[in-house]
């Protein structure tokens, strides 16, 4: 695990997407916290979600810990207004949020429903636009926004289905957002993460096969781990990557370079 000394001292970050201690967002949050960041958190609405996430994040003593369904403009506005009240500004956003109705990940892609498509796109792709727009107003001294994608955006991964199409939209959205926000020195990047076992990935038919195949075929002959994703997130969120924006950085043990 990469460690430096207070890389994010005095910085304020918003973490969206912690569900439990296996969440990619949580691994990133732990790394940012170790580096001195002050963190605000959102959780999916509902008492059991709140309890589960609160137990985890209370060690970081967040001044902002609020429900946020990214399909709700009011929820998003409420979170950013609370951040403004508490901190007056924001430096970092981690957007690690995705969802598709389970049937859309079980049935063949050609069976994707209009409703399933809308829900998946809204939560998994559009939300980055809405969140970046809200963050822009609080990033007067510049900032860094990070989202998490997957190789299924570029190639067909049987079973990933509409989520692959969402990730393609998410990745290109990263580029358009980078263009719009660049003049304000707000950078927008994505990690294209190799498969790791989490609550979300457990819902993907064929996930075990994705992991097995990646371990056999990637140049490093193994799967990526959460610490490696977190270390790369630290890099992309920090000044160490000040010249990088609109980038989709593969953190997948090299799997994406292999043709056969
Ligand atoms: P996770 O289940 O821990 O995190 C997904 C998060 O999305 C959860 O916290 C959930 O509450 C949140 N979410 C879902 N619907 C939401 C909504 N309407 N509003 C707000 N939040 C909502 O799983 P994870 O694997 O850590 O996923 C984080 C990100 O990483 C996702 O974008 C996922 O697609 C991406 N990713 C995961 C893998 C993997 O193999 N696990 C690989 C590449 C990319």
Boltz pocket constraint, residues with backbone or C-beta under 6 A from the ligand:
constraints:
  - pocket:
      binder: B
      contacts: [[A, 16], [A, 17], [A, 18], [A, 19], [A, 20], [A, 22], [A, 23], [A, 24], [A, 25], [A, 43], [A, 44], [A, 68], [A, 69], [A, 70], [A, 71], [A, 95], [A, 96], [A, 97], [A, 98], [A, 99], [A, 123], [A, 148], [A, 149], [A, 150], [A, 151], [A, 191], [A, 192], [A, 193], [A, 194], [A, 195], [A, 196], [A, 197], [A, 198], [A, 199], [A, 200], [A, 201]]
      max_distance: 6.0
